Amino acid sequence: MKVDEATVRRIARLARIRIDDVEAGRLVGELSSILTWVEQLEEVNTDGVEPMTSVVNAQIKMRQDEVTDGGYLDRILANAPSVEDGYFIVPKVVE
């Protein structure tokens, strides 16, 4: 697929990236070569290949889904400048 400079500028605008004329010209070639490479990947026969999340066939260890407080409230509150009854004390910001 061939990308033109107008497409590059539109992509840059959508991504909120400012590019100058030199960069736009350079990116035309780079994006065209990337899309050509992706088109080559479409030619690969993937029939019978199952999707995978890792190159290693490993099972994830399952655990019970239970709600806890973490068990280390004292360590968390130790970093706070001001604490009362297990809560952070912060300055009032709304009247």
matplotlib code that plots the C-alpha trace (Angstrom):
import matplotlib.pyplot as plt

x = [0.0, 1.3, 0.9, 0.9, 1.9, -1.7, -2.4, 0.8, -0.3, -3.8, -2.4, -0.1, -3.0, -5.1, -2.2, -1.7, 1.9, 3.4, 5.6, 7.4, 7.8, 11.0, 9.6, 6.4, 8.4, 10.5, 7.4, 5.8, 8.5, 8.6, 4.8, 4.7, 7.4, 5.6, 2.3, 4.0, 5.5, 2.1, 0.7, 3.3, 2.2, -1.3, 0.1, 1.1, -1.2, -2.4, -5.1, -5.1, -2.9, -4.6, -4.2, -1.8, -0.8, 2.7, 5.4, 5.6, 2.7, 2.2, -0.9, -1.7, -1.9, -5.5, -6.4, -9.6, -11.1, -11.6, -11.7, -9.1, -7.7, -4.2, -3.1, -0.5, -2.5, 0.2, 2.9, 0.7, -0.2, 3.4, 4.1, 1.2, 2.0, -1.2, -3.4, -6.5, -8.5, -6.8, -7.4, -5.3, -5.9, -5.9, -6.6, -10.1, -10.4, -14.2, -16.2]
y = [0.0, 3.4, 6.3, 9.8, 13.0, 14.0, 10.7, 11.2, 14.7, 13.4, 10.7, 13.2, 15.5, 12.7, 11.7, 15.3, 15.2, 18.3, 17.4, 19.6, 19.1, 17.1, 14.7, 14.3, 13.3, 10.8, 9.3, 8.7, 6.2, 4.7, 4.1, 2.7, 0.2, -0.8, -1.4, -3.4, -5.6, -6.1, -7.0, -9.7, -11.1, -11.6, -14.1, -16.5, -19.5, -19.6, -22.3, -24.6, -22.3, -21.6, -18.1, -17.9, -15.5, -16.7, -18.7, -21.0, -23.4, -22.7, -22.8, -19.8, -20.6, -19.9, -18.5, -17.8, -14.4, -12.9, -9.3, -8.4, -5.2, -6.2, -6.9, -4.1, -1.0, 0.0, 0.1, 2.2, 4.7, 5.0, 7.2, 9.6, 12.9, 12.8, 9.8, 9.4, 6.1, 4.3, 7.1, 9.7, 13.3, 15.8, 19.5, 20.5, 21.6, 22.1, 24.5]
z = [0.0, -0.9, 1.5, 0.3, 2.2, 2.8, 4.6, 6.7, 7.6, 8.5, 10.7, 12.4, 13.1, 14.5, 16.7, 17.7, 16.4, 14.8, 11.8, 9.3, 5.5, 5.8, 8.4, 6.3, 3.3, 5.4, 7.0, 3.6, 2.8, 6.3, 6.6, 3.0, 3.8, 7.1, 5.3, 2.6, 5.3, 6.9, 3.4, 3.2, 6.5, 5.1, 2.6, 5.4, 5.7, 9.3, 8.9, 11.9, 14.0, 17.3, 18.8, 21.7, 24.4, 24.9, 23.0, 26.0, 26.6, 30.3, 32.5, 34.7, 38.4, 39.5, 42.9, 44.7, 43.9, 47.3, 48.6, 51.2, 52.6, 51.6, 55.1, 55.3, 56.3, 58.8, 56.1, 53.8, 56.5, 57.7, 54.6, 55.3, 56.9, 59.0, 59.9, 62.1, 62.7, 59.9, 57.3, 55.6, 56.8, 53.9, 53.8, 53.0, 49.3, 49.0, 51.2]

ax = plt.figure().add_subplot(projection="3d")
ax.plot(x, y, z, "-o")
ax.set_aspect("equal")
plt.show()
